[in-house]
Structures are given as structure tokens and as C-alpha cells.
Amino acid sequence: MYHGVLHLKYGNDSCKWLLSDGRFPGYNTWQPYGCMMHKYTKIHARRCMHYIYYWGEQNHITFLGDSRIRQLYFEFVNLLSLKRVDEHKAHQNLHFEDKKISVTADFLWHPMVNSSMYDVYKNWLMAEKSSRPNLLITGSATWSIKQFNASEEAVKNFELNLTMILPYILKLKDSTQIIWMLQDPVDESKLYPNRSMITNQQVDAYNKMAIDILGGSEAKLWSSSRLVAQGIHDNSVLDGLHISKSALQLDLQMLLNMYCNDHMNHNDGTCCRVPDSVTSIQIITAAFFLVCLLSAIAMFLYRRKIRRNGSKARADTGIRNGRSYITSKDKTWPDTVYEIMVCLGKLGLIMAYTFLCDRTNFFMKENKYYTHVNFLLPFAYLMILGFFFTENTDQTQVLHRDQTDEWKGWMQLVIMIYHLTGASKVLPIYMHIRVLVSAYLFLTGYGHFSYFWNKTDYSVQRYCQNSCNVRCCGWYDFQYYVEVMFRLNFLVVVLCFVMNRPYQFYYFVPLVSFWFTVVYLTMAIWPRISAASCDGSNLHYLYMVIKFIILTTVITLFFMSEVLFEKVFLMRPIKALFVRSDDSLHEWRFRWALDRYSVVYGMVFAFGYHLLLKKGIIADNHNKSLFSTGITLSLTVLGFIGLGSYALFSFMCKNKSECNDTHSYLVALPLISYVTVRNLVGWVRTRYSSFFAWFGKISLELFIAQYHIWLAADTYGVLVLMPTYPVLNVIVTSFIFICASHEISKITAVLTNYLVPKEGKALLRNCIVFFMIMLPVSISKGVLTF
């Protein structure tokens, strides 16, 4: 409702936002109001001009005005030109042309709004459309103030002449986009004596007159440039009149964002960009959720009517603490349908909000802005808050459920802060976040290995329900923990339909799903090794070691042979699972290679841990330390040294490429060091933060949902619900985002009981239905061809 009122009052034209308002979130960093501004380099600017010409439009840009407009012209030309264009102050027209990118830029020296400027507009109107500029940047005031010694008569002449030009501006609207640049303030203390009459009061009077005349016309008023000049801190301009270099650069970036964004595919540039058109699949998906929502409402009203009439109705959805305690066998068919419709109706509402946030311009978006304070302050606050909720647990095992939930919880919160603040540009922070992502995969290997080692369950149902079990709690009763693979992939598949994004866009899900499949195959392929089989023959321990060696060798071969890697992952139909929208495998190979050994580390650690338990070297069924005091102290110190060593490495490596090449080999050090420090001492192992553990239970939903309802523009920006109040905005968006993630977790837990049932025939039926749904989609996307 709030944003609806804003749009009704001010409109939802992001070009208008770009040219009218903004703020400085940091030193010389400009944030337009409500939209994201891409930083155009020479390559990007030239590519923009080339694309516009390629699609059949012209690049004829004219700058009309005084010396300030000429400054902007030179800044524009020098960004496009491969050779430096010398700036000179001659009062004459200037011309620039680059045939390679089909761009023409002119500067017309008309420093005052008078008959000569009137003639320019008149001549354009009389000429053919092809000879007119498609973009005009103009403005004037200071020259008139100087020439007429700041007289009131000059202001009246300015008003009269601009009024005479106005009809021509209206007639040129079909061929030329006109931008009137309001005059920047001057530094009166630096003005030369012959310019002392150019005061800010005079400048404001001319600006006010231009706003009054052009405010309701087809010309766009560029007032944000004035705000930039007021807020920039640059003493490079000595005459007090002209625009500083820093302000010019920001002005040019605003101009290029207005001109280029809608023609380019920059994710971090939403100003002046029209949202992607809706596809037929998105429309069908929306219709499906709408039917579910209406069905749920109708069934709710019907059940309420029955209860009012005194009939006995089973309206209890059977949900307690987010888990279904009544099985599908115990429920009647109407109860089952009602529960499914309610869940899908809720999910549809969340998906509608998701679409509104990130596929429309209804809600605003802003660029990320990193400072050490922006990152460290929320990080310290959450860490302190988490420690306040520390409490005892009855579980004593190494990496028990509460501890892994806590680990995933604080890791997810740190990753969220990292994404929100754009901290990836800081190399040490980037490398530590890479460790946290590796930790998820380490826990995946550890948890699934432990489950298969203890349970020896290789059924298809186990695979379908746990193909992304990053909860890593395979040692608990099967019905107790949530089937995370279905939960993760269910949400991502729905988002792929709703947001029109490829599966690989949500890279973490394919990554964890793939590595679970590797764990599953490693344990399921003959000979099947488990704790029970090792009790029968010690030779099975050797078989397990051989499996690890073979697995590591195969992974290394795939890493070393790019040809083999591409042949396997570019095979149809699995190719669609690993390529991005540009049909590139680069992103998948990068993510895969970065953590190629993390799951193996987790499996080997789990194997060693269970072996130590079996041989009686350690015992974790008590709340005491695992070893004697001396050994525990020594290993704990080594653990801290390991953590410190990786931190030192992250500060010493020179660039991301070098760090990433080494990361896959070194990441075992901080992971095992953390597990050592966290579990050796009894009282440390049996205490955990319930605050972090709560977030850990919904960490996967948080990881995926943040793409669209906390961040924006496919994670390149930040969602804005409360414009101009950044702290309040983070609080509001975070609250909605966390609530939505928690609700998605509960919805998926309920739907899992029906979509991944325990009965084999029912499971096979659901798989057939799923593939029947995906078949036409795959054909329409070109995944399958006949």
C-alpha cells in the first residue's frame, strides 16, 4: 500500500528517479533514488553504442549549452574514444564521430536561451527525423547572469525565450529525448572578480524558472546532477564555476545508465530498464497457484460452514511445531486435499511477493555499498546476540544435531551479511566465506556417510528424500529429520518456474545435490561397506579406503581434463541442470572445482571418527573431554593454530585466482580445526546457541529465498521497501524475508509427506507425474529434441 501510494503520487518511472533524486551512502559514491546504477567502463559504453546501432537505432547525441555542458560533452567523448580528445575552451561547435561503434556526438555552443538557441530547435523541426539527434542534453544560466550582470530583466528574457522554445520541444518528442540539466551551485568564494555576480541565489532563480516552464512538458529535468555537485568533496576546480572531475564522472554515469540500461543486460543496472516480459510458463504457474489459493479459500469456507451446522469435520491440518504428526494414511481424502491446497495457496502468495520484488519495478532496488563498518557492525551484533542464547544440550556426540544446526545458522547469517554489504570485493572476507560454503559440503559428506555407515539403507526412497541432506543428521531416526533434498529442490524448481531462471542460477542446490549423489554412489556400489560389514571382516576397512582413493582419483581426472568434464556435463538432457541462461558451463565448473574435495574431506573425517569410536580410542557418550587433559589441550591449541593459519593465508594471497586455486587443498585445515576446537572439550561440545540453531533449521530456505526477497536484481542489489531509511529498510525486509523462509520450510515439510511417500508404488507414481510435467517444459526449452 505504501509503495502503491508512492507510485500514484510520483510515478514508477525509474528514469525520473535517476534524474531527480539520490544520496551519497559513502565517499564519492552516488546512489540514485529507488534504482541501481551500473558503472560503465569504456568497454561497456562502446558496447552499448554498438548494440543500439545493431538493433536499428541511431546514436546521435547532442550537447547544447554553455561551458558546463561542454565539460560533460568532453567527459562523454573521452569515455567513448579510443584516443584522448583534448579539451579546449573555444566558444565554438564541436563534433565527434566513431564509425566503428556508429556514434555521433556534437556540442553546439549556445550559452544563452535566446534567438540563436531558438533557431537550433526550429531547424531540427524542419529537418528530417534521421538528421535530428535522438538524445539532447541542454542547459543554460551562468552565461546570461554574467552578461547581464544578474539583472532581473535577464531572468524575464530567459523565461520568455524558454517559453517560446517549449512548443518545439513538444513537437520533437517523437524523435528526440530532451534533458534539461539544472544548473549546479557555484563556489562563490572562488569566483573570479568578473564572475562575482554569479551567485547561488541567481542560479536558483534560473533553475526555478526552468522547472516552472518545463516541469509538465516532455523534457526531462535533470536535478540529481545538482545534488551530486552539492555533496561531492573535490577541490580540483579552482574557478568556482565549472563542474569538478568527480561530479562529472558521476553525471556521465547517470547519463549512460539512462541511455543504455534498457539495451544492455547488466544485472546491477535497473534504472531506466523495463522488466523482463512474462513467459507462458510463468503465466501457467501463476494460474496454478491462483487455482490452489481459491480452492483453499473455498474449502476453508465450506469446512467452516459444516462446523457451524454441527457436523463433525476433521479440520485439523495435523501440523505441530512445523511437522505432520498425522500420516496420510490416517487422514481422509478431503483432509489431504485441503492440507495440500492450503500449503500450495500459501506458497503461491509467497511466490507472488517474490515475483513482485524481483521481476517488477514496483519495489525499489539499490546498489550494494561496502564499508568495513557496514560489514563488521552487524556481524559483531549477531555474534554477541547468539552468545546470549547459549544453553546446554543433552546430546554429547561429536557434531550432534544441535551443534550442526548452530554451525549452519551462524554461517548462514554471516553469508547473508556478506551478500547484503557486497563484501566479495574484500579478498580475506571472500576467502572466509568460501570456507563457510565448503563447510556445508563437508557436513553433507559427514552426515550422509554416517547415515549409510550405520543404516545401510540404499533404497530409491532414501535417495529421493535426502538428495541434499545438508542437515547432516543421518544417524537419527528416518522420520525425525526433514527430507532436505526434496525441500531444497522443490523450492528451487518452483522458483525456476516463477522467476524464469535456470536451475544452475541457484548454484548451491545443484552443487549439494550432485555431491550427495556422489556419496550415495560411493557407498552403494559393490562392495557395500557399513559398520555391520566391518564387524564381520576387518578387510572392509581396506575396501573403504580403496573407495576413497578411487573417488579422489576420479574427481582429480575430471578437474584436470576440461574436455572430459564438458563431455559429461554437456550431455543431453542433464546439460540443462549445469548451464546458465547463456548456455555456458563456466559457472558450474568454477563452483564444482572450488569445493571438489570438501565432501571427500567430510566422508574421510566421518570414517576416521567412527573407526576411533569402534576401536574404543574415543567415546562421546558423556559430557567430558574426549581425551586426557594434556592431549585435549594440545589438540585444541593446534586447532586454533589451524584456524589462524588459514586466516593468515587469506590475508597473504594476492588475488582471487591464486586463492581459489589453493582453496580446495587447504580448506580441510580450518574445517577440521573448527570441529576439533568445538568438540574436544566436554563443556564446549555440550553447549550451543539456540539462536543460531533456530536459523540453522531454515538455513537452506534462507540461502535460496535471499536471492529475490532480501537482495534484488538476482543478488546484485538490495531490495528497498523503506526508501531513504537504509537501517529501517534492512529491519523490515529482514523480518519479512525470515518469516517467509520459515513458512516455506513448514510448507515443504508438509508437502514432503505426500510428494515423497514411503510406499514404493506411490513414490513411483509421483515420479512419473513429475516427469510428465517436466517433459513439455523440457521440450519448450530445447532440453529435449525429437
Order of alpha helices (4+ residues) and beta strands (2+ residues): alpha-alpha-beta-beta-alpha-beta-alpha-beta-beta-alpha-beta-alpha-alpha-beta-alpha-beta-alpha-alpha-alpha-beta-beta-alpha-beta-alpha-beta-alpha-alpha-alpha-alpha-alpha-alpha-alpha-alpha-alpha-alpha-alpha-alpha-alpha-alpha-beta-alpha-alpha-beta-beta-alpha-alpha
